[in-house]
Amino acid sequence: MFVESLTAFAIGLLIGSFLNVCIYRIPLKESVFWSRSYCPHCRHTIPFYHNIPLFSYLILRGKCANCKKKISPVYPVVELLSAAATVLIYNHFGVSGAAFFYILLIYSLIVITFIDFQTKLIPNTVLLFLLGSGVIINLLFNVISWTEALLGFIISGSIMYALAVMGKLLFKKESMGMGDVKFSAVAGFFLGWKLTIAALYFGFVFALLFAVFGKLISKSAMERVIPMGPFFSVSFFLFLLWGNHFFEVYVSIING
Ligand SMILES: [Zn+2]
């Protein structure tokens, strides 16, 4: 089990370094394939021995080997998140169609979360890629019933759309973007409608807690628009892995 988990971790690190390329290049509309990694400051091509996930960052102490400028800590964080998620999914689903289905969702959640944090936008290309791959994997492996998945897509998208419209009427400005609506619909497809509703609810709770604590720390935090994508991502991830346990606990509390 240890060797397998270690392998999953290493694969997750490698994929994480590709996710970094996506996070950095998709908002710039650059190709994520067919071009070598380069330093964003001096545009110096990074040789392969300085491009080993996580370890290169540690060895170079977070600085570019050429211009010595700081490398964003986002890179090792994304690599670690991706590695940890790969290990969790592997231990949960083994090597199976379901594992492919869900790890694809999680990698996309990581990319969406970081792009949303940095640009406040959720790119359509990532959503389309995710939905398309989800449909294909489900056709091949029957991971989730089509009724569950389609209801998840429709219900999740409609709830978020209604909230976006209501938010606009109430606050007289955009409180939630259409990106969040589309993103929730696609995630709803992967999770099925029951887990989606629960995950959306907790996503809002997380965002609310963050807003309250943010206000305690700095007054201006509340005036900024809070990107909802990262909160939904965290919530979707927790519900994907442990959602059924949450339900059991909830039901047992209700029943006393
Ligand atoms: Zn550099």
Residues whose N, C-alpha, C, O or C-beta is under 5 A from the ligand:
A	BS01	ZN	C39 H41 C42 C64 N66 C67 K68
